[in-house]
Amino acid sequence: MLTCSEVLAELSNYLDNEVSAELRQGLEEHLKDCPNCWVLFDTTRKTIQIFRGTEPYPLPEGLHDKLQEALRKRMEQDPPGQN
C-alpha cells in the first residue's frame, strides 16, 4: 500500500489522469482507506472544478509590468539554484 507521502506526491498526476493503471489502483486503494488523504484529494478536486469554470480576472493596467520588473529584480538578487 502507498504511504500518505507517496499519495501526496502523485495527487496532481492522478487528478490529471497521468498515472499508470497500477499506480491509479494503488492511489485509489489508499484514498479508500485513509480519510486524511481522501479529504485532501476531494478538496483539491473540487477546487480544480470550481476554477476550471471561471474566467481569468484581468490584471489592473500596469500591474503586469510591475510584477515582471519585481521578478526580474528578485532573480538578479537571488538567482535560482543559489540558495
matplotlib code that plots the C-alpha trace (Angstrom):
import matplotlib.pyplot as plt

x = [0.0, 1.2, 2.2, 0.5, 3.6, 3.6, -0.1, 0.6, 3.5, 1.2, -2.0, -1.7, -0.8, -3.7, -6.1, -4.7, -5.2, -1.4, -0.6, -0.3, -3.2, -1.1, -0.4, -4.0, -5.2, -2.7, -3.8, -7.5, -6.9, -5.1, -7.7, -10.4, -8.7, -7.1, -9.7, -7.0, -5.7, -9.3, -10.2, -7.2, -7.9, -11.6, -10.9, -8.3, -10.6, -13.5, -11.2, -10.0, -13.5, -14.5, -11.6, -12.0, -15.4, -14.3, -12.9, -9.5, -9.6, -7.9, -4.9, -5.2, -3.4, 0.3, 0.3, 1.7, 4.8, 5.3, 5.2, 7.6, 10.0, 9.8, 10.5, 13.4, 15.0, 14.4, 16.1, 19.1, 19.4, 18.9, 19.3, 17.7, 19.9, 22.0, 20.1]
y = [0.0, 3.5, 5.9, 9.2, 11.0, 8.9, 9.8, 13.5, 13.3, 11.8, 13.6, 16.2, 13.5, 11.4, 14.3, 15.0, 11.3, 10.9, 7.8, 4.2, 1.8, 0.1, 3.4, 4.5, 1.4, 1.9, 5.5, 4.6, 1.9, 4.3, 7.0, 4.5, 3.6, 6.9, 9.6, 12.3, 11.8, 11.4, 14.8, 16.4, 14.7, 15.6, 19.3, 19.6, 18.0, 20.3, 23.4, 22.5, 22.0, 25.5, 27.2, 25.5, 27.0, 30.6, 33.2, 34.7, 38.0, 40.8, 42.5, 46.2, 48.3, 48.4, 45.6, 43.0, 45.2, 45.9, 42.2, 41.4, 44.1, 42.8, 39.3, 40.4, 42.3, 39.3, 36.9, 39.3, 39.3, 35.6, 33.5, 30.1, 27.3, 29.7, 29.1]
z = [0.0, -0.8, 2.0, 2.5, 1.2, -2.0, -2.5, -2.0, -4.4, -7.1, -6.4, -9.2, -11.7, -10.5, -10.9, -14.4, -15.3, -15.9, -13.9, -14.8, -14.2, -11.4, -9.7, -10.1, -8.4, -5.5, -5.1, -5.1, -2.5, -0.3, -0.7, 0.2, 3.5, 4.5, 5.5, 5.7, 2.2, 0.9, 2.3, 0.7, -2.6, -2.5, -1.6, -4.3, -6.9, -6.0, -6.1, -9.6, -10.8, -9.4, -11.0, -14.4, -14.7, -14.1, -16.4, -15.7, -13.8, -15.8, -14.1, -13.5, -16.1, -15.4, -12.8, -15.2, -15.9, -12.2, -11.4, -14.2, -13.0, -9.4, -10.5, -12.7, -9.7, -7.4, -9.8, -10.1, -6.3, -5.7, -8.9, -8.9, -7.5, -5.5, -2.2]

ax = plt.figure().add_subplot(projection="3d")
ax.plot(x, y, z, "-o")
ax.set_aspect("equal")
plt.show()
